[in-house]
Amino acid sequence: MAKDAQFVEAKEDVVENLEAIQLSLSRCVDEGMVDLGDSYYNQLLALIDDARIVCTWDELMEIVTLAKTLEVDVAGWLSFHGRTSISLPWPRKPPM
């Protein structure tokens, strides 16, 4: 039971982190910065959807890996436009 609660909490944390990245990106786009083809935004939407439906730790950790890469990409994009970002805490799979 505790592991199920950990998994649900981890999923919620991942979705929350992705939504935080999305909000930051949206604010910058609203201020006139260009996300060519809505590339980052669309990737974030897809990862948020995927994070909400995963059922296993392995699937969630795959999303975390993709999310971390996207977080770095968006941070670089923000930096290019003179903005800073903070590193988000991502959940880890508990030892079995």
Buried (B, 14 or more C-beta within 10 A) or exposed (E): EEEEEBBEEBBEBBBEBBEBBBEBBEEBBEEEBEBEEEEBBEBBEBBBEBBEEBEEBEBBBEBBEBBBEBBEBBBEBBEEEEBEBEEBEBBEBEEE
